[in-house]
């Protein structure tokens, strides 16, 4: 899973590098965020997960400190930071404190990393869709993330709550790609913005 995670992260870095200064205000498939807000969220999440992988259990600063310079550079640095943290030899034996998900519990490392992997495959697609760029994830990566989505993100009323990470699943058509199916299961229209 660590190799697939690195692949998804490297792909997202390439996509963020394509953003031009006049595109930060574009709407994204994450209806509550424009492109700037989405990338800021991704940076904070990378910083937070990296801190969690390194054993942080009390200080939420990495998750919440909104200190940004050039967002493209900040994103690349945060992606490198989280890949390095997840690549540490003992990381899979640990537990992660994810205060923005559940501040009173710890998650097994594999589960926490799977959350991040799912988010970055989907957010990578969000950035690509916003920029009208193609996404070419390998089939095995999409299949792995679909398994994670089916296990960790059940459809239902929780997805209707304010601030829910994903919207209710939508119908997808026979013959759609595996990525289209993954997006639909997570409430994203593969044909966004249509």
KESETOR-958499 format. One record per residue (C-alpha): x, y, z; residue number from 1; chain. Coordinates in steps of 0.1 Angstrom, whole numbers, plus 2048, in hexadecimal, padded with zeros to 3 digits. Example, Ala and Ser with C-alpha at 12.3 -4.5 7.8 and 13.67 -1.06 7.14 Angstrom:
KESETOR-958499
+-----+-----+-----+-----+-------+
!  c1 !  c2 !  c3 !   n ! chain !
+-----+-----+-----+-----+-------+
! 87B ! 7D3 ! 84E !   1 !     A !
! 889 ! 7F5 ! 847 !   2 !     A !
+-----+-----+-----+-----+-------+
end
This chain:
KESETOR-958499
+-----+-----+-----+-----+-------+
!  c1 !  c2 !  c3 !   n ! chain !
+-----+-----+-----+-----+-------+
! 800 ! 800 ! 800 !   1 !     A !
! 81D ! 818 ! 806 !   2 !     A !
! 829 ! 815 ! 7E2 !   3 !     A !
! 806 ! 81C ! 7D5 !   4 !     A !
! 803 ! 83A ! 7ED !   5 !     A !
! 824 ! 848 ! 7E0 !   6 !     A !
! 817 ! 844 ! 7BC !   7 !     A !
! 7F7 ! 857 ! 7C4 !   8 !     A !
! 80B ! 872 ! 7D6 !   9 !     A !
! 824 ! 877 ! 7BA !  10 !     A !
! 807 ! 879 ! 7A2 !  11 !     A !
! 7F6 ! 894 ! 7B7 !  12 !     A !
! 816 ! 8A8 ! 7B9 !  13 !     A !
! 818 ! 8A9 ! 793 !  14 !     A !
! 7F4 ! 8B4 ! 790 !  15 !     A !
! 7F8 ! 8D0 ! 7AA !  16 !     A !
! 817 ! 8DC ! 797 !  17 !     A !
! 801 ! 8E2 ! 779 !  18 !     A !
! 7EC ! 8FC ! 78B !  19 !     A !
! 7F0 ! 91F ! 77D !  20 !     A !
! 7EC ! 93E ! 794 !  21 !     A !
! 7CC ! 948 ! 783 !  22 !     A !
! 7BC ! 926 ! 78A !  23 !     A !
! 7BB ! 926 ! 7B1 !  24 !     A !
! 797 ! 933 ! 7B2 !  25 !     A !
! 789 ! 917 ! 79B !  26 !     A !
! 76D ! 902 ! 7A9 !  27 !     A !
! 775 ! 8DE ! 7B0 !  28 !     A !
! 762 ! 8BD ! 7B4 !  29 !     A !
! 764 ! 8C4 ! 7DA !  30 !     A !
! 747 ! 8DD ! 7D8 !  31 !     A !
! 751 ! 8EF ! 7F8 !  32 !     A !
! 774 ! 8F7 ! 7EC !  33 !     A !
! 784 ! 909 ! 7CF !  34 !     A !
! 7A5 ! 8FD ! 7C2 !  35 !     A !
! 7BA ! 912 ! 7DB !  36 !     A !
! 7A5 ! 905 ! 7F9 !  37 !     A !
! 7A8 ! 8E1 ! 7EC !  38 !     A !
! 7CE ! 8E2 ! 7E9 !  39 !     A !
! 7D1 ! 8F3 ! 80C !  40 !     A !
! 7BC ! 8D7 ! 81A !  41 !     A !
! 7D3 ! 8BD ! 809 !  42 !     A !
! 7F2 ! 8CE ! 817 !  43 !     A !
! 7E3 ! 8CF ! 83B !  44 !     A !
! 7D9 ! 8AB ! 838 !  45 !     A !
! 7FB ! 8A0 ! 82C !  46 !     A !
! 80C ! 8B3 ! 849 !  47 !     A !
! 7F3 ! 8A4 ! 862 !  48 !     A !
! 7F7 ! 880 ! 856 !  49 !     A !
! 81D ! 884 ! 856 !  50 !     A !
! 81C ! 890 ! 87A !  51 !     A !
! 806 ! 873 ! 883 !  52 !     A !
! 81D ! 85A ! 873 !  53 !     A !
! 839 ! 868 ! 887 !  54 !     A !
! 826 ! 863 ! 8A8 !  55 !     A !
! 815 ! 884 ! 8AE !  56 !     A !
! 7F8 ! 87F ! 8C6 !  57 !     A !
! 7EF ! 8A0 ! 8D6 !  58 !     A !
! 7F8 ! 8BF ! 8C0 !  59 !     A !
! 7E0 ! 8C6 ! 8A4 !  60 !     A !
! 7F6 ! 8E2 ! 895 !  61 !     A !
! 801 ! 8CE ! 877 !  62 !     A !
! 7DC ! 8C8 ! 86E !  63 !     A !
! 7D1 ! 8EC ! 873 !  64 !     A !
! 7EE ! 905 ! 86F !  65 !     A !
! 7E5 ! 917 ! 84F !  66 !     A !
! 808 ! 924 ! 846 !  67 !     A !
! 80C ! 923 ! 820 !  68 !     A !
! 824 ! 933 ! 807 !  69 !     A !
! 823 ! 927 ! 7E3 !  70 !     A !
! 809 ! 90C ! 7E4 !  71 !     A !
! 819 ! 8F7 ! 7C9 !  72 !     A !
! 83A ! 8F6 ! 7DD !  73 !     A !
! 828 ! 8F1 ! 7FE !  74 !     A !
! 815 ! 8D4 ! 7EF !  75 !     A !
! 834 ! 8C3 ! 7E1 !  76 !     A !
! 845 ! 8C7 ! 803 !  77 !     A !
! 828 ! 8BA ! 816 !  78 !     A !
! 824 ! 89C ! 7FF !  79 !     A !
! 849 ! 894 ! 803 !  80 !     A !
! 845 ! 897 ! 829 !  81 !     A !
! 828 ! 87E ! 82A !  82 !     A !
! 839 ! 865 ! 813 !  83 !     A !
! 858 ! 866 ! 828 !  84 !     A !
! 844 ! 861 ! 848 !  85 !     A !
! 830 ! 844 ! 839 !  86 !     A !
! 851 ! 835 ! 82D !  87 !     A !
! 861 ! 832 ! 84F !  88 !     A !
! 869 ! 80D ! 857 !  89 !     A !
! 852 ! 809 ! 876 !  90 !     A !
! 835 ! 81F ! 86B !  91 !     A !
! 81D ! 802 ! 864 !  92 !     A !
! 820 ! 7F6 ! 887 !  93 !     A !
! 815 ! 817 ! 896 !  94 !     A !
! 7F4 ! 829 ! 89C !  95 !     A !
! 7EA ! 84B ! 88E !  96 !     A !
! 7D8 ! 867 ! 8A1 !  97 !     A !
! 7C1 ! 877 ! 887 !  98 !     A !
! 7B1 ! 894 ! 89B !  99 !     A !
! 79C ! 8A1 ! 87F ! 100 !     A !
! 78C ! 87E ! 87A ! 101 !     A !
! 789 ! 872 ! 89E ! 102 !     A !
! 79D ! 885 ! 8B8 ! 103 !     A !
! 797 ! 86B ! 8D3 ! 104 !     A !
! 7A5 ! 84C ! 8C2 ! 105 !     A !
! 7C3 ! 83E ! 8B0 ! 106 !     A !
! 7C1 ! 82C ! 88F ! 107 !     A !
! 7D7 ! 80F ! 884 ! 108 !     A !
! 7F2 ! 81C ! 86C ! 109 !     A !
! 7E5 ! 807 ! 84F ! 110 !     A !
! 7C2 ! 814 ! 853 ! 111 !     A !
! 7CE ! 838 ! 856 ! 112 !     A !
! 7E5 ! 836 ! 838 ! 113 !     A !
! 7C8 ! 827 ! 824 ! 114 !     A !
! 7B2 ! 845 ! 82D ! 115 !     A !
! 7CE ! 85C ! 820 ! 116 !     A !
! 7D2 ! 847 ! 800 ! 117 !     A !
! 7AD ! 848 ! 7F9 ! 118 !     A !
! 7AC ! 86E ! 7FE ! 119 !     A !
! 7C9 ! 875 ! 7E7 ! 120 !     A !
! 7BE ! 85F ! 7CB ! 121 !     A !
! 79C ! 872 ! 7CC ! 122 !     A !
! 7AC ! 894 ! 7D3 ! 123 !     A !
! 7C4 ! 88E ! 7B7 ! 124 !     A !
! 7A7 ! 888 ! 7A0 ! 125 !     A !
! 796 ! 8A7 ! 7AE ! 126 !     A !
! 7B4 ! 8BC ! 7A4 ! 127 !     A !
! 7B7 ! 8AB ! 782 ! 128 !     A !
! 791 ! 8B0 ! 77B ! 129 !     A !
! 794 ! 8D5 ! 785 ! 130 !     A !
! 7B1 ! 8DA ! 76D ! 131 !     A !
! 7A1 ! 8C4 ! 752 ! 132 !     A !
! 7BF ! 8AD ! 753 ! 133 !     A !
! 7BE ! 887 ! 74E ! 134 !     A !
! 7C4 ! 86F ! 76B ! 135 !     A !
! 7D6 ! 84F ! 764 ! 136 !     A !
! 7D6 ! 83B ! 784 ! 137 !     A !
! 7E1 ! 816 ! 780 ! 138 !     A !
! 7C4 ! 7FD ! 784 ! 139 !     A !
! 7D3 ! 7ED ! 7A3 ! 140 !     A !
! 7D4 ! 80F ! 7B4 ! 141 !     A !
! 7AF ! 816 ! 7AC ! 142 !     A !
! 7A5 ! 7F3 ! 7B7 ! 143 !     A !
! 7B7 ! 7F6 ! 7D8 ! 144 !     A !
! 7A7 ! 818 ! 7DF ! 145 !     A !
! 785 ! 80A ! 7D5 ! 146 !     A !
! 78A ! 7EF ! 7EF ! 147 !     A !
! 793 ! 809 ! 809 ! 148 !     A !
! 774 ! 81E ! 7FF ! 149 !     A !
! 75D ! 800 ! 802 ! 150 !     A !
! 76B ! 7F8 ! 824 ! 151 !     A !
! 771 ! 81A ! 834 ! 152 !     A !
! 758 ! 832 ! 824 ! 153 !     A !
! 735 ! 821 ! 825 ! 154 !     A !
! 719 ! 833 ! 813 ! 155 !     A !
! 6FD ! 83F ! 828 ! 156 !     A !
! 6EF ! 85C ! 83C ! 157 !     A !
! 711 ! 866 ! 84A ! 158 !     A !
! 71A ! 873 ! 828 ! 159 !     A !
! 6FE ! 88C ! 829 ! 160 !     A !
! 70B ! 89D ! 849 ! 161 !     A !
! 71B ! 8C0 ! 845 ! 162 !     A !
! 740 ! 8BD ! 840 ! 163 !     A !
! 73E ! 898 ! 835 ! 164 !     A !
! 75D ! 88E ! 822 ! 165 !     A !
! 749 ! 87D ! 806 ! 166 !     A !
! 726 ! 881 ! 7F8 ! 167 !     A !
! 70E ! 864 ! 7F4 ! 168 !     A !
! 717 ! 84B ! 7D8 ! 169 !     A !
! 70A ! 853 ! 7B6 ! 170 !     A !
! 701 ! 83C ! 799 ! 171 !     A !
! 71B ! 833 ! 780 ! 172 !     A !
! 717 ! 824 ! 75E ! 173 !     A !
! 720 ! 801 ! 752 ! 174 !     A !
! 741 ! 804 ! 73F ! 175 !     A !
! 74E ! 821 ! 754 ! 176 !     A !
! 772 ! 81D ! 75F ! 177 !     A !
! 77C ! 810 ! 781 ! 178 !     A !
! 786 ! 833 ! 78B ! 179 !     A !
! 764 ! 840 ! 780 ! 180 !     A !
! 754 ! 825 ! 796 ! 181 !     A !
! 76A ! 82F ! 7B4 ! 182 !     A !
! 761 ! 854 ! 7B0 ! 183 !     A !
! 73C ! 84C ! 7AD ! 184 !     A !
! 73D ! 836 ! 7CD ! 185 !     A !
! 74C ! 854 ! 7DF ! 186 !     A !
! 732 ! 86C ! 7D2 ! 187 !     A !
! 747 ! 87D ! 7B7 ! 188 !     A !
! 73A ! 880 ! 793 ! 189 !     A !
! 754 ! 872 ! 77C ! 190 !     A !
! 747 ! 88A ! 762 ! 191 !     A !
! 74B ! 8A9 ! 779 ! 192 !     A !
! 741 ! 8C5 ! 773 ! 193 !     A !
! 725 ! 8B6 ! 75E ! 194 !     A !
+-----+-----+-----+-----+-------+
end
